[in-house]
Amino acid sequence: MKIAIVRERFEGENRVAATPETVGKLIGLGATVAVERGAGSGSRITDAEYEAAGATLAADAPTALSGADVVLTVRRPAASMLAGVNPGALVIGALDPYGNEADIAALAQAGVTAVSMEFMPRITRAQVMDILSSQANLAGYQGVIEAAAVFDRALPMMMTAAGTVRPAKAFVMGAGVAGLQAIATAKRLGAVVSATDVRPAAKEQVESLGAKFIAVEDEEFRQAETAGGYAKQMSAEYQAKQAELTAQHIAKQDIVITTALIPGRAAPRLISREMVESMAPGSVIVDLAAERGGNVELTQPGRVVEHNGVTIIGYTNVQGRIPTTASQLYARNLLAFVETLIDKTEKRLAINWDDELVKATVLTRDGAVVHPNFASAVPAAGGPVTEVKPAPAPSSAAVEAKDAAVKIGASGATTARKGKAAAKVAVPAMADPPKKAQPGVEQSLPGAVEPAPSPRKRAAIKKAERVIDTAADAAAKSGARKPPVRKIATEAVSDASATTKRTRKPAAPKGTE
């Protein structure tokens, strides 16, 4: 069982699919590991470290791939590059199939089994394999660092002999994995942070990190989450209200981080040109969805631009800008998945094709595209590749499609609205909304919502309820007796005449002989 790791060919990609730590563990599972020389240089991992971990160094990619049963990769490799692998070899990585259906068909024709880690299901046993969460977490952190690097002022409040420096105001749009990490990082740097999201569960998560939650909290908002924890598509009416509130808030911010990214779809438009122009010169916007077109109208993917004094950062691989840490987490995600494919007793590949993890992630097998999202749209080998529409999965403006392994995020399911609501036009959450609310539409601001009582307050309420119930029971019993007379019980009762009725309270109870 040979596992191959090659240097990434994608422009600007410095991550690597295996580290010396994971190489050693793969060898412990019975594999031989071949690493192309220089594969880890972008992540500051030397060839000597791989060799010390037990890997065999290959002079080039064809040598490393020759006879491989498993290929671990960060980005989707070209089909022509895989000519030397064994038939049916597993190619495991972030294959980004949406919009690249022709390349997926080419992998099928190459005879490999392509496994796209982005499709890993959101279940407990798969959390450790979730590359979207591990990489989005780093993107949220790095997004704030990038903003701070070009921001011309300090982020925290400073009180000095020369005067007080006010703290920077940071606004995070989207409270998924990347958004929550951005909130936490901006708070640590001393900024005053606010955030928005269309999922009701996000409010508690945002506030738990010390940020202010900004949203139109009406009835539609309270039902805007699917059973899987994703955001639902919002109505045009809601988008109008949310857009007006957001536009007013953005004008007062120094730093804005946008994180709304939907796999397989263009990123929803959250910030218009007018909103950018309403911000003060020197402000910074970091668009973490630039790879899918961006959440900002003026974003140019892969570039840093300035408009009206506002800097807009549109890096397309933000997590790759901290490749050492990103590679460590990504390699562990892949290792955790590969472990499920190996028989630890016999030290060989033993793939259970009926495993829900395998069924969800395998794109190609036995020369064909087998994933249900792509199989019907990909013709037989040699034919033209038709354009594939995104799968009709629940739409979401949740960041990077998944909430964190910590899941600082998902909550219980909410029931979809039925009847007339079902007939509303489906629009991606917060995408290209009108700038002003319709006449007569009221906005429910966050301050109008009563916060959940604290544990101490709940305990006090319960105690008060018990006292009230006890008093009510006592009143009910006394009211059942006809005369308003109190009975004084004796210390020892020997017969029916032992109880004395008095209309006034006695000095002391009388007993019987």
Backbone hydrogen bonds, N-H to C=O, Kabsch-Sander energy under -0.5 kcal/mol:
donor,donor_aa,acceptor,acceptor_aa,energy
3,I,32,T,-3.0
4,A,70,V,-2.8
5,I,34,A,-2.5
6,V,72,L,-0.6
13,E,10,F,-2.1
14,N,12,G,-0.8
23,V,19,T,-2.8
24,G,20,P,-2.0
25,K,21,E,-1.3
26,L,22,T,-2.3
27,I,23,V,-2.3
28,G,24,G,-1.6
29,L,25,K,-0.9
29,L,26,L,-0.6
30,G,27,I,-1.7
31,A,26,L,-1.8
32,T,1,M,-2.4
34,A,3,I,-2.6
35,V,56,T,-2.7
36,E,5,I,-2.6
37,R,58,A,-2.6
39,A,36,E,-2.0
41,S,38,G,-1.0
43,S,40,G,-1.2
44,R,41,S,-1.5
45,I,40,G,-2.8
46,T,44,R,-0.5
50,Y,46,T,-1.4
51,E,47,D,-2.5
52,A,48,A,-2.4
53,A,49,E,-1.3
54,G,51,E,-1.2
55,A,50,Y,-2.3
56,T,33,V,-3.2
57,L,55,A,-0.5
58,A,35,V,-2.7
64,A,60,D,-1.9
65,L,61,A,-2.6
66,S,62,P,-1.5
67,G,84,G,-2.7
68,A,65,L,-2.3
69,D,2,K,-2.4
70,V,2,K,-1.9
71,V,90,L,-3.2
72,L,4,A,-2.3
73,T,92,I,-2.5
76,R,94,A,-0.5
81,M,78,A,-1.2
82,L,79,A,-1.4
83,A,80,S,-0.9
85,V,82,L,-1.4
86,N,68,A,-2.2
88,G,111,G,-2.4
89,A,86,N,-2.0
90,L,69,D,-2.5
91,V,113,T,-2.7
92,I,71,V,-2.9
92,I,90,L,-0.6
93,G,115,V,-1.9
94,A,74,V,-1.4
95,L,93,G,-1.3
100,N,97,P,-2.4
104,I,100,N,-1.7
105,A,101,E,-2.4
106,A,102,A,-1.8
107,L,103,D,-1.7
108,A,104,I,-1.9
109,Q,105,A,-2.2
110,A,106,A,-1.4
111,G,108,A,-1.5
112,V,107,L,-1.5
113,T,89,A,-3.0
114,A,112,V,-0.8
115,V,91,V,-3.1
116,S,114,A,-0.5
116,S,361,T,-2.7
117,M,93,G,-2.5
117,M,115,V,-0.7
119,F,116,S,-1.6
120,M,117,M,-1.5
123,I,121,P,-1.6
126,A,123,I,-1.1
127,Q,124,T,-1.3
129,M,126,A,-1.4
130,D,127,Q,-1.4
131,I,129,M,-1.2
134,S,130,D,-1.8
135,Q,131,I,-2.2
136,A,132,L,-2.3
137,N,133,S,-2.2
138,L,134,S,-1.0
139,A,135,Q,-2.0
140,G,136,A,-2.4
141,Y,137,N,-1.5
142,Q,138,L,-2.9
143,G,139,A,-2.3
144,V,140,G,-1.2
145,I,141,Y,-1.7
146,E,142,Q,-2.8
147,A,143,G,-1.9
148,A,144,V,-2.7
149,A,145,I,-1.8
150,V,146,E,-1.1
150,V,147,A,-0.5
151,F,147,A,-1.4
158,M,165,V,-1.8
160,T,158,M,-0.7
160,T,163,G,-2.2
163,G,160,T,-1.5
165,V,158,M,-3.6
166,R,164,T,-0.6
168,A,155,L,-2.6
170,A,168,A,-0.5
170,A,192,V,-2.6
171,F,255,I,-2.7
172,V,194,S,-2.5
173,M,171,F,-0.5
173,M,257,I,-3.1
174,G,172,V,-0.8
174,G,196,T,-3.0
177,V,399,V,-0.6
177,V,402,K,-0.8
180,L,176,G,-2.5
181,Q,177,V,-1.8
182,A,178,A,-2.3
183,I,179,G,-2.4
184,A,180,L,-2.3
185,T,181,Q,-2.5
186,A,182,A,-2.6
187,K,183,I,-2.3
188,R,184,A,-2.1
189,L,185,T,-1.7
190,G,187,K,-1.4
191,A,186,A,-2.3
192,V,168,A,-3.0
193,V,191,A,-0.7
194,S,170,A,-2.3
195,A,212,K,-2.5
196,T,172,V,-2.0
202,A,199,R,-1.3
203,K,200,P,-1.4
204,E,200,P,-0.5
205,Q,201,A,-1.2
206,V,202,A,-3.0
207,E,203,K,-2.5
208,S,204,E,-1.9
209,L,205,Q,-0.8
209,L,206,V,-1.0
210,G,207,E,-1.5
211,A,206,V,-1.8
212,K,193,V,-2.0
214,I,195,A,-3.1
215,A,213,F,-0.5
217,E,215,A,-0.9
217,E,444,S,-2.4
218,D,216,V,-1.3
222,R,218,D,-1.7
223,Q,219,E,-0.6
223,Q,220,E,-0.9
224,A,221,F,-1.7
225,E,223,Q,-0.5
226,T,230,Y,-2.8
229,G,226,T,-1.7
232,K,224,A,-1.1
234,M,427,V,-0.8
239,Q,235,S,-2.3
240,A,236,A,-2.0
241,K,237,E,-1.8
242,Q,238,Y,-2.9
243,A,239,Q,-2.6
244,E,240,A,-1.9
245,L,241,K,-2.0
246,T,242,Q,-2.7
247,A,243,A,-2.7
248,Q,244,E,-1.9
249,H,245,L,-1.7
250,I,246,T,-3.0
251,A,247,A,-1.4
252,K,249,H,-1.5
253,Q,250,I,-2.0
254,D,169,K,-2.1
255,I,169,K,-2.3
256,V,284,V,-2.4
257,I,171,F,-2.6
258,T,256,V,-0.5
258,T,286,V,-2.5
259,T,173,M,-2.3
261,L,259,T,-0.9
265,R,262,I,-2.0
267,A,292,R,-2.3
270,L,268,P,-0.6
270,L,295,N,-2.9
271,I,295,N,-2.4
276,V,272,S,-2.0
277,E,273,R,-2.5
278,S,274,E,-1.0
278,S,275,M,-0.5
279,M,275,M,-0.5
279,M,276,V,-1.4
282,G,309,G,-3.1
283,S,280,A,-1.8
284,V,254,D,-2.6
285,I,311,T,-3.0
286,V,256,V,-2.7
287,D,285,I,-0.6
287,D,313,I,-2.8
288,L,258,T,-2.4
288,L,286,V,-0.9
290,A,287,D,-1.1
292,R,289,A,-1.6
293,G,290,A,-1.9
294,G,289,A,-2.0
297,E,271,I,-2.8
299,T,296,V,-1.5
302,G,314,G,-3.7
303,R,300,Q,-2.2
305,V,303,R,-0.5
305,V,312,I,-2.4
307,H,310,V,-2.7
310,V,307,H,-2.4
311,T,283,S,-2.3
311,T,309,G,-0.5
312,I,305,V,-3.5
313,I,285,I,-3.2
313,I,311,T,-0.5
314,G,303,R,-1.9
314,G,312,I,-0.6
321,R,318,V,-1.8
322,I,319,Q,-1.5
326,A,322,I,-2.2
327,S,323,P,-2.8
328,Q,324,T,-1.7
329,L,325,T,-2.0
330,Y,326,A,-2.6
331,A,327,S,-2.7
332,R,328,Q,-1.4
333,N,329,L,-2.0
334,L,330,Y,-2.1
335,L,331,A,-2.3
336,A,332,R,-2.3
337,F,333,N,-1.4
338,V,334,L,-2.7
339,E,335,L,-2.2
340,T,336,A,-0.6
340,T,337,F,-1.0
341,L,338,V,-1.6
342,I,339,E,-0.9
343,D,348,R,-3.1
344,K,342,I,-0.9
347,K,343,D,-1.7
348,R,343,D,-1.0
350,A,341,L,-3.3
353,W,351,I,-1.0
355,D,352,N,-2.0
359,K,355,D,-2.8
360,A,356,E,-1.5
361,T,357,L,-1.1
362,V,358,V,-2.2
363,L,114,A,-3.4
364,T,114,A,-1.0
365,R,368,A,-2.6
368,A,365,R,-1.5
370,V,363,L,-2.6
370,V,368,A,-0.7
371,H,363,L,-1.6
374,F,371,H,-2.0
375,A,371,H,-3.1
377,A,374,F,-1.0
378,V,374,F,-1.0
378,V,375,A,-0.7
383,G,380,A,-2.1
386,T,377,A,-0.9
386,T,384,P,-0.6
393,A,391,A,-2.0
401,A,261,L,-1.0
401,A,398,A,-1.2
402,K,399,V,-0.7
402,K,400,E,-0.5
409,G,407,K,-9.4
414,T,225,E,-0.7
421,A,418,K,-1.3
422,A,419,G,-0.8
423,A,420,K,-1.6
424,K,421,A,-1.4
427,V,425,V,-0.5
431,A,428,P,-2.3
432,D,269,R,-1.3
432,D,430,M,-0.5
441,V,438,Q,-2.0
442,E,440,G,-0.5
445,L,443,Q,-0.8
448,A,445,L,-1.8
449,V,446,P,-1.7
458,R,454,S,-2.5
459,A,455,P,-2.2
460,A,456,R,-2.1
461,I,457,K,-2.3
462,K,458,R,-2.4
463,K,459,A,-2.2
464,A,460,A,-2.3
465,E,461,I,-2.3
466,R,462,K,-2.1
467,V,463,K,-2.0
468,I,464,A,-2.4
469,D,465,E,-2.5
470,T,466,R,-2.3
471,A,467,V,-2.3
472,A,468,I,-2.2
473,D,469,D,-2.3
474,A,470,T,-2.1
475,A,471,A,-2.2
476,A,472,A,-2.1
477,K,473,D,-2.1
478,S,474,A,-2.2
479,G,475,A,-2.0
480,A,476,A,-0.8
480,A,477,K,-0.8
481,R,477,K,-0.5
481,R,478,S,-0.8
485,V,483,P,-2.6
486,R,502,R,-0.6
488,I,500,T,-0.9
489,A,487,K,-0.7
494,S,492,A,-0.5
498,A,495,D,-1.5
499,T,496,A,-0.6
500,T,488,I,-0.6
500,T,498,A,-0.5
502,R,486,R,-1.0
512,T,492,A,-0.5
